[in-house]
Amino acid sequence: MKLNRRAFMGTGVAVATLSAPMVHAASHGKPKVVVVGGGAGGATAARYIAKDSAGEIDVTLIEPSRSYYTCFFSNLYIGGFWEIENLAHSYGKLAADYGINVVHDWATGVDRDAKTVALAGGGSVPYDRLILSPGIDFVDGAVPGWDVSAQNAMPHAYKGGSQTELLKAQIMAMPEGGTYVMVAPPNPYRCPPGPYERISMVAHQLKANNPTAKIIIADPKESFSKQALFEEGWQKHYSGMVTRIGPDFGGGNVTVDPAAMTVDIDGEVVKADVVNVIPAQKAGLICEAAGLTDGNWAPVDGASMVSRMDENIHILGDATNQGDMPKSGYSANSQAKVAAMAVRGALTGSRVFPAKYSNTCWSLIATDDGVKVGAAYEPNEEKIASVSSFVSQTGEDEAMRKATYEESIGWYEGITTDMFG
Ligand SMILES: Cc1cc2nc3c(=O)[nH]c(=O)nc-3n(C[C@H](O)[C@H](O)[C@H](O)COP(=O)(O)OP(=O)(O)OC[C@H]3O[C@@H](n4cnc5c(N)ncnc54)[C@H](O)[C@@H]3O)c2cc1C
């Protein structure tokens, strides 16, 4: 029998079997779930809890932006394949169709004893279970010379929306034969193939509009996601345009001067027209404010995405330290469904199935030239572990690459509907 709260109360099951959340729910009205962050993890979790609990749980979603601009597929906008409007999604359906209380504000702190979330606009929101999915922030001082006050001169474009538009505008305004430099991040960071898909899309844009322009990547990593596929694609489509300086040649020893628009790569100073600085990353600041990080990231138990530091708080997506899953929208969405099921189970007694996760990261290299890498995952005591994986191969034919690209477009439609209804 499915043991939800209503069924339970009607059966006269012995009081000794009552779980604490049910007692709480019975004595204080509907249980309350607060979700901080309306992105890939948070929007999905809020929608699934509201949808599957059929009004038995009050869900509040705290998110400062009125429109969510996906980072996923933002490179296609930079490459000229999509318009900025294609990336924008509103929270209207979550409120209107799912009864979610959408609060447009910043969460500034969590009182874990009182179980309340403080808001920048004043006041606080109580919870029985809290879900945090705030995405990333940047590690202070990660690229000497750069901080967020320099993000207009040297955009990161690693959070969605205005930064993405700014970076594209700067690329479009580059002088003929100009230079674009990317300062790539160290591991772990949001979307492992993201910087290299971006390089492909910048090259695609420049090949059409500014074919003598140069692209330089200063990279602190020995290797990167789908490297053979990207390098094959750059050679095939953008021969001579892209130079990558890895750690052996000083790619990890970089300082920038935003006023002079220069990048010093291991003592060699490059004057650039566009500098895309993607700094080292850490969990969104609210995780730190709540005392839930262990270094830069928030450790979670992969069985339910519950924090290893607080049994009433689940943490999703990029902010987490969970094991083998990459920091991707697909991963955050997959983790959100596991957490939503666990939270409903704890608050209403609904059935909880063993956690299973999946991820695919698609990248577009050139028109109809799509590649992918992905895996299935299961939790063990220690971490979320990869149990099987796949990756596109070099030398694949055009039909296969086109099919992969089309599959990615279908995925985008699917995940954004799963997030926003
Ligand atoms: C260029 C690029 C390309 C990418 N391509 C892909 C791809 O093809 N496929 C893929 O799966 N992933 C891709 N990603 C990664 C993907 O965007 C992220 O992994 C995903 O968005 C993570 O979801 P999240 O819920 O952790 O964070 P987010 O989606 O960033 O959501 C976090 C939300 O929390 C809000 N927030 C933060 N702090 C607070 C606070 N204190 N109070 C209230 N709200 C707060 C923010 O406003 C934001 O809306 C890409 C990323 C980039 C940068």
The ligand as an ORCA input file, in Angstrom:
! r2SCAN-3c Opt
* xyz 0 1
  C      28.587     27.870    -21.540
  C      27.857     26.769    -20.820
  C      27.303     25.730    -21.531
  C      26.620     24.701    -20.866
  N      26.090     23.688    -21.597
  C      25.450     22.685    -20.966
  C      24.851     21.634    -21.712
  O      24.898     21.627    -22.951
  N      24.215     20.651    -21.035
  C      24.132     20.658    -19.678
  O      23.513     19.732    -19.130
  N      24.676     21.643    -18.928
  C      25.323     22.648    -19.547
  N      25.867     23.678    -18.797
  C      25.882     23.582    -17.313
  C      24.556     24.002    -16.684
  O      24.195     25.318    -17.056
  C      24.684     23.945    -15.162
  O      25.352     22.773    -14.787
  C      23.305     23.936    -14.509
  O      22.649     25.147    -14.805
  C      23.421     23.718    -13.006
  O      22.155     23.788    -12.397
  P      22.056     24.382    -10.910
  O      20.648     24.235    -10.502
  O      23.141     23.810    -10.072
  O      22.441     25.931    -11.093
  P      21.765     27.041    -12.014
  O      21.032     26.448    -13.148
  O      22.823     28.053    -12.293
  O      20.677     27.697    -11.067
  C      21.056     28.393     -9.924
  C      19.993     29.441     -9.628
  O      20.117     29.832     -8.270
  C      19.901     31.197     -8.157
  N      20.560     31.626     -6.922
  C      21.877     31.618     -6.629
  N      22.086     32.062     -5.383
  C      20.875     32.331     -4.861
  C      20.424     32.831     -3.611
  N      21.291     33.136     -2.653
  N      19.101     33.011     -3.423
  C      18.204     32.702     -4.396
  N      18.585     32.228     -5.608
  C      19.892     32.045     -5.830
  C      20.487     31.793     -9.433
  O      19.888     33.040     -9.740
  C      20.151     30.712    -10.462
  O      18.938     30.985    -11.150
  C      26.515     24.724    -19.453
  C      27.067     25.792    -18.737
  C      27.721     26.803    -19.410
  C      28.298     27.952    -18.623
*
